[in-house]
Amino acid sequence: MDIKDNRIDAGKAFDWGKTSEFYAKYRDIYPDQFYQKVADRGLCVKGQKVLDLGTGTGVLPRNMYKFGAEWTGTDISPEQIEQAKKLSEEAGMNIDYQAVSAEKLDFPDESFDVITACQCFWYFDHEKVAPEFSRILKKDGKLVILFMAWLPYEDKIAGMSEDLVRKYSPTWSGGGETVHPIFIPEVMYDYFDMDYHEEYKLKVPFTKESWHGRMIACRGVGASLSPDELAKWDAEHRELLKNVPDEFDVLHYAATAVLKRK
């Protein structure tokens, strides 16, 4: 399913379904502390019903399943949802997945204690989703927005790989990250109050192959390049990685924003 949004990549179409297999294999990279920090704040834990938006291959619900919450995951991409179902079933996890966009949710009022949105919040039509998120959250419910990105100006490998993405996708707007709080559109504050936010650096371990796969599972690469462009990018990126160690860490930062329903 092609997605076009003038706010993202200057409107260039992308389709997460094209990279679902790479996404399933190479995007499950968040360190344990990323999830533990959420649980330590009493979120996504036993006794709570949680809706994970833009769930992709179910990375968040699968990795936080051990904390005991009851999870539902939604995503606009049917291919991503199929991967999520497969991985969850293989792990013996009972997670409800639905292929539906965040703008078309139809859950009853006050269905969830927590809504999570990991690596996807900027894709939403916030004017539409803000009142819906408030409606389907219980009283004092929380909206948890999560993000993690490599730091291209502080990490040489990340910077080189990002430069190559821009060579093939010059309008890609997913790079150039520095440490900063998650941006919250003003309309969200009509329905929510900021409860907490945090930003912190962390190192994420990779091999040459897993970093290569991680970069393919990127909006500016696997989700948007033509087969011919992707083949050329693949060869050039593998050549770039010949001069790096077989195993290495890539410096990232993570950010959390917790909004409380008014």
C-alpha positions in Angstrom: 0.0 0.0 0.0 1.6 3.2 -1.2 1.6 6.1 1.3 2.0 9.7 0.2 2.2 12.5 2.7 3.6 16.0 1.8 5.0 16.2 5.3 7.2 13.2 4.7 10.0 12.9 2.0 8.4 15.7 0.0 5.5 13.5 -0.8 7.5 10.6 -2.3 5.5 7.4 -2.1 6.6 4.6 0.3 5.2 1.2 1.1 6.2 -0.6 4.3 4.8 -3.8 2.8 7.8 -3.9 0.4 10.2 -4.3 3.3 8.1 -6.3 5.7 10.5 -9.3 5.7 13.5 -7.1 6.3 11.5 -5.2 8.9 10.7 -8.4 10.8 14.3 -9.6 10.7 16.2 -6.4 11.3 14.1 -3.8 13.0 13.7 -5.6 16.3 16.7 -3.9 17.7 15.6 -1.9 20.8 17.8 -2.7 23.9 16.1 -4.1 27.0 16.4 -0.7 28.8 14.1 0.9 26.1 11.3 -1.4 27.3 12.2 -1.5 30.9 12.0 2.3 31.2 8.3 2.1 30.1 7.4 -0.7 32.5 9.2 1.1 35.4 6.7 3.9 35.0 3.9 1.5 35.5 2.9 1.5 31.8 2.1 -1.6 29.6 2.1 -3.9 32.6 -0.1 -6.6 34.1 -3.7 -5.5 34.6 -3.7 -3.0 31.7 -5.2 -3.2 28.2 -2.8 -1.6 25.7 -3.3 -0.5 22.1 -0.1 -0.3 20.0 -0.5 1.9 17.0 1.6 1.5 13.9 2.7 -1.8 15.4 4.6 -2.9 12.3 5.8 -6.5 13.0 4.6 -6.3 16.6 8.0 -5.3 18.0 6.6 -3.4 21.0 3.9 -5.8 22.1 6.1 -8.8 21.6 9.0 -7.4 23.6 6.8 -6.1 26.4 4.6 -9.2 26.5 6.6 -10.4 29.5 5.3 -7.5 31.6 1.8 -9.0 31.5 -0.4 -6.4 29.7 -3.2 -7.4 27.3 -2.1 -6.2 23.9 -3.8 -5.1 20.7 -1.7 -4.0 17.7 -2.9 -2.1 14.6 -1.0 -1.1 11.5 -2.0 0.3 8.1 0.0 -2.4 6.3 -1.5 -5.9 6.0 1.9 -7.3 5.2 3.3 -5.9 8.4 0.4 -7.4 10.3 0.9 -10.8 8.8 4.5 -10.7 10.0 3.4 -9.6 13.4 0.9 -12.5 13.6 3.5 -15.0 12.5 6.2 -13.9 14.9 3.7 -13.7 17.9 2.2 -17.2 17.1 5.7 -18.7 16.9 6.5 -17.2 20.3 3.2 -18.5 21.8 1.9 -15.0 22.5 -1.8 -14.1 22.5 -1.8 -10.7 20.8 -4.7 -9.3 18.8 -3.6 -7.7 15.5 -5.7 -5.7 13.1 -4.8 -4.1 9.7 -6.3 -0.6 10.2 -5.0 2.9 10.1 -4.9 5.1 13.2 -7.4 7.4 11.6 -10.0 4.6 11.3 -10.1 3.0 14.7 -13.5 1.9 15.8 -13.0 0.6 19.4 -15.6 1.4 22.0 -15.2 4.3 24.4 -12.7 3.8 27.2 -11.3 0.5 25.8 -7.7 1.0 26.8 -5.5 2.0 29.8 -2.6 2.9 27.5 -2.0 3.7 23.9 1.5 3.3 22.5 3.0 4.7 19.3 6.5 3.6 18.7 8.4 5.1 15.7 5.2 6.1 13.9 3.5 9.1 15.6 4.5 11.7 12.9 2.6 9.7 10.3 -0.8 10.3 11.8 -3.3 13.0 10.9 -3.3 14.5 14.4 -6.4 16.6 14.0 -8.3 13.3 13.4 -6.6 11.0 15.9 -6.3 13.3 18.9 -10.1 13.2 19.9 -10.2 9.4 19.0 -7.3 8.6 21.2 -8.9 10.5 24.0 -12.2 8.7 23.4 -10.9 5.2 23.5 -8.6 5.7 26.5 -10.0 5.2 30.0 -10.1 8.0 32.5 -6.6 9.1 33.3 -5.3 6.9 30.5 -1.9 7.5 29.0 -0.6 8.0 25.4 3.0 6.8 25.2 5.0 8.0 22.3 8.4 6.3 21.7 11.3 6.9 19.3 14.8 5.8 18.7 17.2 7.0 16.0 20.9 6.7 15.1 23.0 9.9 15.6 24.7 10.5 12.2 26.8 13.5 13.4 28.3 11.6 16.3 28.6 8.1 14.8 30.7 7.6 11.7 29.1 4.4 10.4 25.6 5.9 10.9 26.7 9.0 9.1 28.1 7.2 6.1 25.1 5.0 5.7 22.7 8.0 6.0 24.7 9.8 3.3 24.2 6.8 1.0 20.4 6.8 1.6 20.3 10.5 0.6 22.2 9.7 -2.6 19.4 7.5 -3.8 16.5 9.2 -1.9 17.4 12.9 -1.8 14.0 13.9 -0.5 14.2 11.5 2.4 13.4 13.4 5.6 14.2 10.6 8.1 17.8 11.5 8.8 19.9 14.2 10.4 18.8 13.4 13.9 20.1 15.0 17.1 19.0 14.5 20.6 15.7 16.4 21.3 12.3 15.8 22.9 9.6 14.3 20.7 7.6 17.0 19.0 3.9 17.0 20.0 1.5 18.9 17.7 -0.5 21.6 19.5 -3.8 19.9 18.8 -2.9 17.0 21.1 -2.9 19.4 24.1 -6.6 20.0 23.6 -7.1 16.5 24.8 -4.0 15.6 26.7 -1.5 17.0 29.2 2.2 16.3 29.1 2.9 13.9 32.0 6.6 13.1 31.4 9.3 13.1 28.8 12.9 11.8 28.7 15.7 11.6 26.1 18.8 9.5 26.5 21.7 8.1 24.5 22.3 4.4 24.1 24.5 2.1 22.0 22.9 -0.6 19.8 25.0 -3.6 18.7 25.1 -4.7 15.1 27.0 -7.0 12.8 27.7 -5.9 9.2 24.8 -8.0 8.0 22.3 -6.8 10.6 23.2 -3.1 10.1 22.9 -3.6 6.3 19.4 -5.2 6.8 18.5 -2.4 9.2 19.3 0.2 6.6 17.3 -1.7 3.9 14.3 -1.7 6.3 14.3 2.1 6.2 11.7 4.3 4.5 14.3 5.9 2.2 15.6 2.5 1.0 13.5 -0.7 1.0 10.1 1.0 1.3 10.6 3.5 -1.5 13.4 2.6 -4.0 12.7 0.8 -7.3 14.1 -2.8 -7.6 17.0 -1.4 -9.8 17.7 1.4 -7.4 17.6 -1.0 -4.4 20.1 -3.4 -6.1 22.5 -0.5 -6.7 22.1 0.8 -3.2 22.6 -2.7 -1.8 25.9 -3.2 -3.7 27.2 0.3 -2.7 26.3 -0.1 0.9 28.0 -3.5 1.1 31.1 -2.0 -0.4 31.0 0.8 2.2 30.8 -1.7 5.1 33.9 -3.6 3.9 36.1 -1.2 5.9 34.2 -1.5 9.2 34.6 -4.2 11.9 32.5 -7.4 11.7 30.7 -6.3 15.0 30.2 -2.8 16.2 27.9 -0.5 18.2 26.0 2.4 16.6 25.2 5.3 18.8 21.5 6.1 19.0 19.3 8.2 21.2 15.9 7.2 22.5 13.0 9.5 23.5 9.8 9.0 25.4 6.8 11.3 25.8 3.9 10.3 28.1 0.6 12.3 27.6 -2.2 11.9 30.1 -5.9 12.1 29.0 -7.6 15.2 30.3 
